[in-house]
Amino acid sequence: MNRFLGRALWATAAAAATAATAFGQVVSDAVPLLSQQHILDAPQSGWQPAGPGDFHRVPSESKFSTFSTDPRDSVLFSLDSQPEIIGGTRQPASTNPGGFQQGDIAGGGGGTRFISQDPSCTSGWFSNNNHASNPYLVFDDFRAGSEPLRNVQFYAGIFGGTGSLNEISTIGVEIWSTQASGDTCGWTYASLAGRQTYAVSEVSPTFFCTGDLDFYEMTANFDTPIALNPGEIYMVLVYATLVDPNGSGLFAWCQSDMSNFRDATSWDRTTGDYIRCSPDMAFTTNVGSDCFELDCAAPDCYFSNFTNNNNPFIAADDFVAPANTDLRQLQFTGGGWNVGAGTPTLLGNTAGFYIELYNGSADGNQDCGVGLGTFLGAYQVTMADARPVFQCIDAFGIPLYEFTVNIPANVYALTAGNTYILGVYGIPADPNDPELFCWGLTDAIYGLNSYSFNLDDGSRSCHQADHAFCINGGRPCLGDFNMDGVRNTQDVLAFLNAWNAGLPAADINGDGVINTQDVLAFLNRWNIPC
């Protein structure tokens, strides 16, 4: 890469990072940095020559929706407390809970928390919390795995009325623990694990199929991932609040042709009775999510910087898309290192981040066994909009932060089962400053090798472990400073203690300086509901 091209790219990225909105922006006509083509097209006079300190890794010797876990916020709590909610009096269960053909169920079913029960596209079951003549809510269950629950994808629509989703005011999703019971279906809900309500647009409805009504695929992403006990069976409740409780349109959740664990059930919110058992409902948990966790004891932290004159390396890693979905969120972890002083540093010279995505594949003829396919585009975001959250001090003394980048819909469409190559690069405020961004690591290689790419000569260096990142992982609770899962005054006290001590965790805005701006930044985060 010649000096002019490098400077032009840096100037464009740095200016955009300064002016970007909260969503960042797509980079039009971006040059694919990981590809060797830009090097072959450019004179090899290069940047400043790489010296002995220019290693590719730190040396080993040195909205509307609201989330809640308060049972008093749940629809089941409010209905239990107000059994006369329908029209002021208890109503008889005069309406069939399904309201239309129930359909048959088929055998089968798996046993993981990443449950996937496909829609039958024939019939469904009503689940509304405010309809005046149909009092039913629908429950189904799944077994928890070891990772938090980040989202639930389901299939639903409006039966009767206009058939339009405009008849829905909001959609609610609740997760409860369960217990055995002598009730009709042999189980009941126990305690609330988490819940969230959404505007219809926030679940991104997409037409899927037609049966007794038009069914739409909808995905409810939790603002805070819900920690569950591995191996335990939990309940999911999906329901709508209708614009007109007296209208003829009813929200219906599509049933599945699969049956997992215990039967799904319809629950009468006016009497508390369980009315019907089976078939199961169509839903999938943690769709489109793939996470590779940070290892704070990793022996390396690889440099990855967009046109820094002190170091020519950028880093890349792979993932396999677990579903057909857009890449809407990217979380990754990294920190700062001064190559001149050979010491850890904060991120004062990192103005933002530049993100690339490519199709990829295993290729034994390429260095590190990674084949780089079609360039799918670049995206950039400011440091402030990447919302750094302190994680730990690694083996070199580097303060590592988690960054969360939200990406609009229809920018990166992922295809289930396909391999993608992801590049994450720090954008330096000053390309001559020796303070560099390094991308943190996991504890092993998952899938293909991660690697460093030398922008000067196009060579690759294979890594000993993969990078720490997560796609579509769910928005973190930014105000939970002490990471105990609750946002409260203890987080304010913990932050003030860190701020008074000058700890890296108190650099909330990621500008490399701990001052009153961080206090304001923290209070803004703390005021955001979790």
SEKOL-843053 format. One line per field, with one value per residue (C-alpha): residue in three letters; chain; residue number from 1; x, y, z. Coordinates in steps of 0.001 Angstrom, whole numbers. Last residue first. Layout:
N
kemi: (ALA, ...)
domi: (A, ...)
doke: (NUM, ...)
c1: (X, ...)
c2: (Y, ...)
c3: (Z, ...)
This chain:
530
kemi: (CYS, PRO, ILE, ASN, TRP, ARG, ASN, LEU, PHE, ALA, LEU, VAL, ASP, GLN, THR, ASN, ILE, VAL, GLY, ASP, GLY, ASN, ILE, ASP, ALA, ALA, PRO, LEU, GLY, ALA, ASN, TRP, ALA, ASN, LEU, PHE, ALA, LEU, VAL, ASP, GLN, THR, ASN, ARG, VAL, GLY, ASP, MET, ASN, PHE, ASP, GLY, LEU, CYS, PRO, ARG, GLY, GLY, ASN, ILE, CYS, PHE, ALA, HIS, ASP, ALA, GLN, HIS, CYS, SER, ARG, SER, GLY, ASP, ASP, LEU, ASN, PHE, SER, TYR, SER, ASN, LEU, GLY, TYR, ILE, ALA, ASP, THR, LEU, GLY, TRP, CYS, PHE, LEU, GLU, PRO, ASP, ASN, PRO, ASP, ALA, PRO, ILE, GLY, TYR, VAL, GLY, LEU, ILE, TYR, THR, ASN, GLY, ALA, THR, LEU, ALA, TYR, VAL, ASN, ALA, PRO, ILE, ASN, VAL, THR, PHE, GLU, TYR, LEU, PRO, ILE, GLY, PHE, ALA, ASP, ILE, CYS, GLN, PHE, VAL, PRO, ARG, ALA, ASP, ALA, MET, THR, VAL, GLN, TYR, ALA, GLY, LEU, PHE, THR, GLY, LEU, GLY, VAL, GLY, CYS, ASP, GLN, ASN, GLY, ASP, ALA, SER, GLY, ASN, TYR, LEU, GLU, ILE, TYR, PHE, GLY, ALA, THR, ASN, GLY, LEU, LEU, THR, PRO, THR, GLY, ALA, GLY, VAL, ASN, TRP, GLY, GLY, GLY, THR, PHE, GLN, LEU, GLN, ARG, LEU, ASP, THR, ASN, ALA, PRO, ALA, VAL, PHE, ASP, ASP, ALA, ALA, ILE, PHE, PRO, ASN, ASN, ASN, ASN, THR, PHE, ASN, SER, PHE, TYR, CYS, ASP, PRO, ALA, ALA, CYS, ASP, LEU, GLU, PHE, CYS, ASP, SER, GLY, VAL, ASN, THR, THR, PHE, ALA, MET, ASP, PRO, SER, CYS, ARG, ILE, TYR, ASP, GLY, THR, THR, ARG, ASP, TRP, SER, THR, ALA, ASP, ARG, PHE, ASN, SER, MET, ASP, SER, GLN, CYS, TRP, ALA, PHE, LEU, GLY, SER, GLY, ASN, PRO, ASP, VAL, LEU, THR, ALA, TYR, VAL, LEU, VAL, MET, TYR, ILE, GLU, GLY, PRO, ASN, LEU, ALA, ILE, PRO, THR, ASP, PHE, ASN, ALA, THR, MET, GLU, TYR, PHE, ASP, LEU, ASP, GLY, THR, CYS, PHE, PHE, THR, PRO, SER, VAL, GLU, SER, VAL, ALA, TYR, THR, GLN, ARG, GLY, ALA, LEU, SER, ALA, TYR, THR, TRP, GLY, CYS, THR, ASP, GLY, SER, ALA, GLN, THR, SER, TRP, ILE, GLU, VAL, GLY, ILE, THR, SER, ILE, GLU, ASN, LEU, SER, GLY, THR, GLY, GLY, PHE, ILE, GLY, ALA, TYR, PHE, GLN, VAL, ASN, ARG, LEU, PRO, GLU, SER, GLY, ALA, ARG, PHE, ASP, ASP, PHE, VAL, LEU, TYR, PRO, ASN, SER, ALA, HIS, ASN, ASN, ASN, SER, PHE, TRP, GLY, SER, THR, CYS, SER, PRO, ASP, GLN, SER, ILE, PHE, ARG, THR, GLY, GLY, GLY, GLY, GLY, ALA, ILE, ASP, GLY, GLN, GLN, PHE, GLY, GLY, PRO, ASN, THR, SER, ALA, PRO, GLN, ARG, THR, GLY, GLY, ILE, ILE, GLU, PRO, GLN, SER, ASP, LEU, SER, PHE, LEU, VAL, SER, ASP, ARG, PRO, ASP, THR, SER, PHE, THR, SER, PHE, LYS, SER, GLU, SER, PRO, VAL, ARG, HIS, PHE, ASP, GLY, PRO, GLY, ALA, PRO, GLN, TRP, GLY, SER, GLN, PRO, ALA, ASP, LEU, ILE, HIS, GLN, GLN, SER, LEU, LEU, PRO, VAL, ALA, ASP, SER, VAL, VAL, GLN, GLY, PHE, ALA, THR, ALA, ALA, THR, ALA, ALA, ALA, ALA, ALA, THR, ALA, TRP, LEU, ALA, ARG, GLY, LEU, PHE, ARG, ASN, MET)
domi: (A, A, A, A, A, A, A, A, A, A, A, A, A, A, A, A, A, A, A, A, A, A, A, A, A, A, A, A, A, A, A, A, A, A, A, A, A, A, A, A, A, A, A, A, A, A, A, A, A, A, A, A, A, A, A, A, A, A, A, A, A, A, A, A, A, A, A, A, A, A, A, A, A, A, A, A, A, A, A, A, A, A, A, A, A, A, A, A, A, A, A, A, A, A, A, A, A, A, A, A, A, A, A, A, A, A, A, A, A, A, A, A, A, A, A, A, A, A, A, A, A, A, A, A, A, A, A, A, A, A, A, A, A, A, A, A, A, A, A, A, A, A, A, A, A, A, A, A, A, A, A, A, A, A, A, A, A, A, A, A, A, A, A, A, A, A, A, A, A, A, A, A, A, A, A, A, A, A, A, A, A, A, A, A, A, A, A, A, A, A, A, A, A, A, A, A, A, A, A, A, A, A, A, A, A, A, A, A, A, A, A, A, A, A, A, A, A, A, A, A, A, A, A, A, A, A, A, A, A, A, A, A, A, A, A, A, A, A, A, A, A, A, A, A, A, A, A, A, A, A, A, A, A, A, A, A, A, A, A, A, A, A, A, A, A, A, A, A, A, A, A, A, A, A, A, A, A, A, A, A, A, A, A, A, A, A, A, A, A, A, A, A, A, A, A, A, A, A, A, A, A, A, A, A, A, A, A, A, A, A, A, A, A, A, A, A, A, A, A, A, A, A, A, A, A, A, A, A, A, A, A, A, A, A, A, A, A, A, A, A, A, A, A, A, A, A, A, A, A, A, A, A, A, A, A, A, A, A, A, A, A, A, A, A, A, A, A, A, A, A, A, A, A, A, A, A, A, A, A, A, A, A, A, A, A, A, A, A, A, A, A, A, A, A, A, A, A, A, A, A, A, A, A, A, A, A, A, A, A, A, A, A, A, A, A, A, A, A, A, A, A, A, A, A, A, A, A, A, A, A, A, A, A, A, A, A, A, A, A, A, A, A, A, A, A, A, A, A, A, A, A, A, A, A, A, A, A, A, A, A, A, A, A, A, A, A, A, A, A, A, A, A, A, A, A, A, A, A, A, A, A, A, A, A, A, A, A, A, A, A, A, A, A, A, A, A, A, A, A, A, A, A, A, A, A, A, A, A, A, A, A, A, A, A, A, A, A, A, A, A, A, A, A, A, A, A, A, A, A, A)
doke: (530, 529, 528, 527, 526, 525, 524, 523, 522, 521, 520, 519, 518, 517, 516, 515, 514, 513, 512, 511, 510, 509, 508, 507, 506, 505, 504, 503, 502, 501, 500, 499, 498, 497, 496, 495, 494, 493, 492, 491, 490, 489, 488, 487, 486, 485, 484, 483, 482, 481, 480, 479, 478, 477, 476, 475, 474, 473, 472, 471, 470, 469, 468, 467, 466, 465, 464, 463, 462, 461, 460, 459, 458, 457, 456, 455, 454, 453, 452, 451, 450, 449, 448, 447, 446, 445, 444, 443, 442, 441, 440, 439, 438, 437, 436, 435, 434, 433, 432, 431, 430, 429, 428, 427, 426, 425, 424, 423, 422, 421, 420, 419, 418, 417, 416, 415, 414, 413, 412, 411, 410, 409, 408, 407, 406, 405, 404, 403, 402, 401, 400, 399, 398, 397, 396, 395, 394, 393, 392, 391, 390, 389, 388, 387, 386, 385, 384, 383, 382, 381, 380, 379, 378, 377, 376, 375, 374, 373, 372, 371, 370, 369, 368, 367, 366, 365, 364, 363, 362, 361, 360, 359, 358, 357, 356, 355, 354, 353, 352, 351, 350, 349, 348, 347, 346, 345, 344, 343, 342, 341, 340, 339, 338, 337, 336, 335, 334, 333, 332, 331, 330, 329, 328, 327, 326, 325, 324, 323, 322, 321, 320, 319, 318, 317, 316, 315, 314, 313, 312, 311, 310, 309, 308, 307, 306, 305, 304, 303, 302, 301, 300, 299, 298, 297, 296, 295, 294, 293, 292, 291, 290, 289, 288, 287, 286, 285, 284, 283, 282, 281, 280, 279, 278, 277, 276, 275, 274, 273, 272, 271, 270, 269, 268, 267, 266, 265, 264, 263, 262, 261, 260, 259, 258, 257, 256, 255, 254, 253, 252, 251, 250, 249, 248, 247, 246, 245, 244, 243, 242, 241, 240, 239, 238, 237, 236, 235, 234, 233, 232, 231, 230, 229, 228, 227, 226, 225, 224, 223, 222, 221, 220, 219, 218, 217, 216, 215, 214, 213, 212, 211, 210, 209, 208, 207, 206, 205, 204, 203, 202, 201, 200, 199, 198, 197, 196, 195, 194, 193, 192, 191, 190, 189, 188, 187, 186, 185, 184, 183, 182, 181, 180, 179, 178, 177, 176, 175, 174, 173, 172, 171, 170, 169, 168, 167, 166, 165, 164, 163, 162, 161, 160, 159, 158, 157, 156, 155, 154, 153, 152, 151, 150, 149, 148, 147, 146, 145, 144, 143, 142, 141, 140, 139, 138, 137, 136, 135, 134, 133, 132, 131, 130, 129, 128, 127, 126, 125, 124, 123, 122, 121, 120, 119, 118, 117, 116, 115, 114, 113, 112, 111, 110, 109, 108, 107, 106, 105, 104, 103, 102, 101, 100, 99, 98, 97, 96, 95, 94, 93, 92, 91, 90, 89, 88, 87, 86, 85, 84, 83, 82, 81, 80, 79, 78, 77, 76, 75, 74, 73, 72, 71, 70, 69, 68, 67, 66, 65, 64, 63, 62, 61, 60, 59, 58, 57, 56, 55, 54, 53, 52, 51, 50, 49, 48, 47, 46, 45, 44, 43, 42, 41, 40, 39, 38, 37, 36, 35, 34, 33, 32, 31, 30, 29, 28, 27, 26, 25, 24, 23, 22, 21, 20, 19, 18, 17, 16, 15, 14, 13, 12, 11, 10, 9, 8, 7, 6, 5, 4, 3, 2, 1)
c1: (-31724, -33011, -30522, -29905, -26667, -25303, -25844, -24408, -21306, -20733, -21117, -18592, -16297, -16354, -15270, -11841, -10040, -8174, -7616, -10648, -12614, -15813, -16080, -12455, -13409, -12471, -8890, -8572, -7897, -8543, -11235, -12848, -12803, -14456, -16951, -17806, -18395, -20601, -22703, -22946, -24120, -26862, -28614, -28334, -28408, -26526, -23587, -21342, -19945, -20708, -24200, -25121, -24265, -26569, -25278, -27246, -27830, -25325, -25956, -22359, -19843, -16114, -12917, -10248, -9004, -5884, -2301, -2484, -1250, 862, -181, 1752, 331, 3577, 2861, -677, 555, -2406, -2688, -4488, -7419, -7313, -10490, -13117, -12569, -8886, -8343, -8465, -10140, -8234, -8229, -7809, -4943, -5255, -2022, -288, 2835, 1259, 2098, -1393, -2933, -6571, -5971, -8876, -8811, -9400, -11887, -11854, -14433, -14240, -17524, -18407, -21876, -24066, -27061, -26777, -25907, -27252, -24902, -26322, -30039, -30793, -28710, -25501, -25000, -21376, -20660, -17139, -15766, -12720, -9336, -6912, -3467, -1315, 484, -1468, -4798, -6518, -10290, -13637, -14121, -17124, -16494, -19609, -18830, -20700, -18110, -15228, -16746, -18152, -17192, -18638, -17058, -18445, -19198, -15806, -16203, -13944, -10904, -9728, -8205, -5759, -3296, -1585, -3672, -3531, -5312, -8439, -11246, -13844, -14722, -17232, -15959, -16804, -14872, -15094, -13370, -13317, -13158, -10841, -8178, -5315, -6653, -7284, -5567, -1989, 97, 3876, 6601, 7460, 7400, 4959, 2389, -352, -4145, -7125, -9507, -12820, -15512, -19278, -20993, -24686, -27212, -25649, -28811, -30336, -30442, -29143, -26018, -23631, -20205, -17445, -13973, -11137, -9111, -6309, -4634, -883, 1339, 2609, 4091, 2545, -985, -3251, -6286, -5020, -5131, -2478, -2852, -3130, -1145, -676, -4398, -5081, -8057, -9666, -12535, -15503, -16302, -19974, -22420, -25990, -28246, -31048, -30553, -33815, -36155, -39947, -42937, -45322, -45898, -49155, -50024, -52071, -55336, -57167, -54837, -56959, -55975, -59597, -59460, -56028, -57035, -53803, -53149, -50505, -47409, -46699, -43561, -40109, -40129, -42959, -42462, -45013, -45038, -47826, -48036, -48762, -52069, -52921, -56690, -58752, -62481, -62083, -63095, -59554, -58744, -55020, -54161, -51542, -49811, -48397, -45342, -44657, -41512, -41128, -37903, -36524, -33279, -30148, -28000, -29445, -30395, -28757, -30970, -29089, -29927, -31650, -33424, -33812, -37333, -37278, -40442, -41248, -44689, -47660, -50554, -53732, -55327, -52162, -49861, -46072, -43077, -43765, -41061, -41715, -38655, -39306, -38703, -41284, -44080, -43175, -41633, -42128, -39439, -39281, -36761, -36261, -39714, -40521, -42716, -44675, -46800, -46464, -48506, -50658, -54015, -52696, -51108, -47901, -44208, -42299, -41144, -38717, -40093, -39163, -41524, -42021, -44418, -45701, -47146, -50126, -51149, -54008, -51431, -50218, -53001, -55455, -58208, -60263, -59712, -56481, -53470, -49941, -47271, -43959, -41253, -37599, -36417, -33319, -30226, -30622, -27385, -24947, -24705, -27851, -31444, -34162, -37277, -40961, -44211, -46864, -49891, -52181, -55969, -58842, -60707, -63742, -62400, -58900, -56258, -53399, -53542, -52257, -54411, -53092, -51833, -52667, -51211, -47699, -46303, -43601, -40206, -39224, -35578, -34111, -30713, -31332, -30732, -32804, -34228, -37700, -39525, -43113, -45707, -48554, -51965, -53914, -55856, -58264, -59409, -59942, -57004, -58150, -61746, -63939, -66430, -63906, -66344, -65596, -64627, -65775, -64376, -64465, -61556, -59184, -61315, -58483, -56397, -53403, -52926, -53294, -50686, -48274, -48788, -48241, -44876, -43831, -44448, -42174, -39198, -36668, -37236, -36450, -38218, -38700, -39332, -35837, 5504, 7469, 4642, 5222, 2019, 1212, 2031, 5575, 6834, 9526, 12274, 11401, 8692, 9576, 7605, 4809, 5260, 7449, 5607, 3504, -213, -2429, -818, -1333, -5016, -5443, -4040, -7493, -7666, -8009, -10997, -11121, -14489, -16678, -19177, -18332, -21535, -22122, -22055, -25337, -24955, -24064, -20642, -18865, -15584, -15458, -16166, -13207, -10922, -12053, -11591, -8255, -6963, -7969, -6343, -3173, -2854, -3493, -882, 1722, 1503, 0)
c2: (-2563, 1022, 3749, 6118, 4331, 4999, 8762, 8662, 6899, 9444, 12332, 10788, 10007, 13640, 14517, 12995, 9738, 10201, 7613, 8724, 5544, 7300, 5302, 5575, 4478, 835, 1953, 2779, 6367, 5544, 8228, 6935, 3319, 4289, 6483, 3576, 1146, 3692, 4259, 509, -60, 2467, -23, -1849, -5576, -8466, -8324, -6694, -3983, -1272, -2457, 816, -475, -3479, -5190, -5155, -8615, -11051, -10545, -11500, -12003, -11398, -12595, -13472, -16957, -18542, -19276, -16813, -17270, -14528, -13428, -11589, -8798, -6746, -3456, -4148, -7171, -9406, -11000, -14325, -16189, -19855, -21559, -23142, -22310, -21964, -21763, -19646, -16520, -13431, -9648, -7233, -4762, -1002, 939, 3832, 4638, 7866, 8442, 7601, 10168, 9597, 5958, 3907, 502, -2450, -5335, -7785, -10557, -13503, -15307, -18983, -19969, -22337, -19993, -17073, -13645, -10331, -7432, -3921, -4772, -3826, -1174, -2113, -1708, -1832, -2987, -2726, -4802, -3334, -4779, -2902, -4201, -5396, -7920, -10937, -9135, -6520, -7063, -6212, -2431, -1359, 647, 2115, 1675, 4946, 6824, 5201, 6269, 3772, 2335, -206, -1962, -4113, -7649, -8442, -11748, -14607, -15004, -18587, -19421, -22288, -20131, -19190, -20242, -23535, -25410, -23313, -23329, -20779, -17103, -14476, -11111, -8536, -5417, -3254, 89, 1242, 4555, 7353, 5078, 7281, 7668, 3958, 3337, 2143, -956, -559, -1129, 2592, 2961, 134, 1667, -903, -450, -2697, -5158, -6982, -7468, -7098, -6927, -6226, -6353, -8950, -9739, -13189, -16603, -18625, -19922, -17902, -19535, -17354, -16309, -14104, -11168, -8908, -5779, -5254, -2473, -1032, 2363, 4171, 3260, 2681, 995, -820, -4429, -5489, -8955, -9565, -12616, -15116, -15263, -14889, -12557, -15138, -13419, -15503, -16465, -15802, -16716, -15483, -15691, -17378, -17596, -19489, -20769, -20803, -22638, -23748, -27230, -29091, -29654, -29302, -27386, -25299, -24533, -22608, -19285, -18125, -14849, -15355, -18703, -20526, -22321, -25040, -26351, -29946, -30935, -31698, -31093, -31757, -30878, -29996, -26465, -24020, -20420, -17768, -15980, -12318, -11784, -9521, -9166, -5992, -5473, -5141, -2618, -1792, -5317, -6279, -9304, -12484, -14743, -16774, -18889, -21415, -22794, -26298, -26588, -28097, -24986, -22392, -19289, -15868, -13585, -11405, -7712, -5735, -8943, -9467, -10461, -11900, -12145, -14409, -13528, -15839, -14919, -16632, -20088, -21036, -18566, -18369, -16267, -12534, -10639, -8916, -7041, -7555, -3833, -2785, -4336, -2174, -4383, -5548, -7369, -10072, -11809, -14791, -14672, -17356, -20500, -21304, -24437, -28106, -31309, -30219, -30183, -29021, -31399, -29445, -29783, -26508, -23918, -21004, -18066, -16190, -13456, -12011, -9141, -7658, -4159, -2308, -4984, -4273, -2776, -6340, -6606, -9489, -6888, -8537, -12254, -14006, -11676, -13028, -15180, -16967, -16953, -15999, -15653, -13683, -13477, -16354, -16573, -19430, -22803, -24410, -24085, -26598, -25357, -24749, -23455, -21066, -19503, -16810, -17039, -14784, -14434, -12181, -8796, -9124, -7691, -10134, -11897, -15347, -17184, -20476, -21327, -23176, -24288, -22900, -25810, -23564, -25104, -25849, -24862, -25170, -23747, -24777, -28336, -31490, -32422, -33092, -35769, -36855, -35115, -32944, -32633, -29506, -27231, -25812, -22367, -20312, -21904, -21129, -21987, -19163, -19432, -19570, -17777, -14139, -12794, -9216, -5723, -6089, -8491, -7547, -9232, -11528, -8476, -9586, -12790, -10734, -8219, -10944, -12891, -9747, -9214, -5879, -6977, -9963, -7557, -8953, -6154, -5113, -2217, -1671, 1805, 2996, -7595, -10730, -12093, -9330, -7556, -8931, -8084, -6999, -3591, -3181, -4455, -1821, -1765, 695, 3953, 3344, 1546, 2139, -937, 808, -1, -2404, -5511, -4102, -3319, -6837, -8520, -8530, -7788, -4055, -4189, -558, 945, 2368, 3653, 3029, 2175, 4412, 4569, 3744, 6414, 8874, 9281, 12656, 11802, 8302, 9752, 12101, 9334, 6936, 9362, 10642, 7095, 5942, 8957, 8545, 4870, 5580, 8334, 6261, 3332, 0)
c3: (31633, 31641, 30531, 33464, 34344, 30879, 31150, 34668, 33342, 30572, 33012, 35389, 32453, 31369, 34914, 34286, 33474, 30190, 27436, 25437, 26109, 27193, 30415, 31505, 35049, 34370, 33805, 37538, 38633, 42301, 42587, 39377, 40558, 43852, 41990, 39671, 42531, 44336, 41206, 40595, 44167, 43454, 41167, 37838, 38581, 36952, 39365, 36770, 39102, 36529, 35617, 33870, 30401, 30591, 27461, 24193, 22757, 21246, 17556, 16731, 19534, 19629, 21321, 18759, 18000, 19460, 18360, 15481, 11919, 10315, 6809, 4112, 1949, 1861, 3621, 4886, 6826, 7670, 11114, 11509, 13013, 12180, 10992, 13254, 16916, 17841, 21595, 24786, 23414, 22360, 22616, 19667, 20061, 19522, 19178, 20955, 18900, 17527, 13855, 12573, 14974, 15940, 15086, 13684, 15420, 13145, 13249, 10312, 10025, 7665, 7021, 6722, 5497, 7513, 7705, 5280, 6679, 5327, 6146, 5665, 5492, 9104, 10826, 12703, 16451, 17613, 21174, 22589, 25474, 27161, 28110, 30366, 29321, 32233, 30040, 31368, 30935, 33078, 32979, 31373, 31074, 28991, 25819, 24146, 20405, 19843, 21908, 20016, 16710, 14209, 10843, 8432, 5476, 2682, 1563, -26, -1843, -797, 1459, 1870, 5232, 5759, 7777, 4481, 1497, -415, 2357, 1843, 4415, 3395, 3561, 2500, 3599, 6307, 7292, 10408, 11049, 14658, 16502, 17566, 19074, 20308, 23856, 24255, 27580, 27704, 28275, 28030, 25434, 25386, 21611, 20945, 23316, 23893, 24077, 24650, 23047, 23145, 20528, 20251, 16868, 16387, 13583, 11286, 9372, 9613, 8017, 10937, 12716, 10525, 10727, 12142, 11057, 12304, 11041, 12275, 10866, 10828, 9465, 12770, 13548, 10572, 11639, 8652, 10258, 13319, 14461, 16939, 18435, 22178, 23251, 26104, 26958, 30688, 30209, 27902, 26095, 24945, 21381, 20693, 17935, 17789, 14752, 16677, 20404, 20949, 18242, 18224, 16786, 19537, 20879, 20253, 23006, 26250, 26570, 29165, 32052, 34544, 36122, 35949, 34036, 32466, 31014, 30186, 26882, 27062, 25345, 26187, 28061, 26624, 22877, 20413, 16757, 14076, 15422, 16302, 15149, 17786, 17170, 17833, 17600, 15312, 15980, 18019, 21633, 23026, 20258, 19963, 21054, 23614, 22195, 23725, 23804, 26959, 27247, 30056, 31450, 31936, 33873, 32343, 32696, 35110, 33120, 32683, 30569, 28054, 28658, 25893, 24916, 21172, 20072, 16558, 14442, 11475, 10173, 9694, 7407, 8593, 8548, 6724, 4969, 5218, 6294, 6060, 7946, 11284, 12628, 16394, 17011, 14389, 16466, 19468, 22086, 25660, 27634, 30284, 32500, 34821, 36433, 39000, 38945, 35767, 35818, 34942, 34566, 31612, 33399, 36746, 39237, 39022, 38277, 38367, 35868, 35592, 33649, 30453, 29201, 25719, 25067, 21823, 21628, 20099, 17608, 15156, 12795, 12275, 9714, 9425, 9106, 11812, 11885, 12833, 13274, 12968, 14585, 14132, 16813, 17332, 20918, 21874, 24038, 26500, 28459, 27798, 29567, 28194, 29330, 28398, 26619, 27428, 25931, 27219, 25473, 26917, 26699, 27709, 24383, 24828, 25945, 24527, 26873, 27348, 24010, 23060, 20520, 19229, 15763, 12581, 9260, 8757, 10809, 12218, 13053, 16636, 17109, 20579, 21355, 24955, 23919, 24048, 20702, 19455, 17564, 17194, 15106, 16281, 14680, 13825, 16153, 13602, 14676, 17836, 19558, 23058, 22104, 23342, 26185, 28992, 31271, 32037, 35419, 35775, 35107, 31322, 31364, 34198, 36856, 37895, 38825, 40902, 38924, 35752, 36832, 37878, 34647, 32546, 34191, 35689, 39287, 38627, 38367, 35888, 33392, 29827, 28131, 24419, 23198, 22601, 28463, 27683, 25623, 23089, 21999, 18582, 14978, 15744, 14681, 17303, 14991, 12389, 9760, 7017, 6888, 4469, 1177, -1851, -3094, -5725, -5487, -7480, -6001, -2502, -3112, -4498, -1395, 200, 3898, 3199, 855, -393, 535, -2224, 372, 4022, 5892, 8874, 12646, 14381, 17055, 14287, 12715, 12566, 14278, 12859, 9412, 9672, 10926, 8223, 5326, 6633, 7195, 3716, 2103, 4180, 3248, -426, -454, 1436, -959, 0)
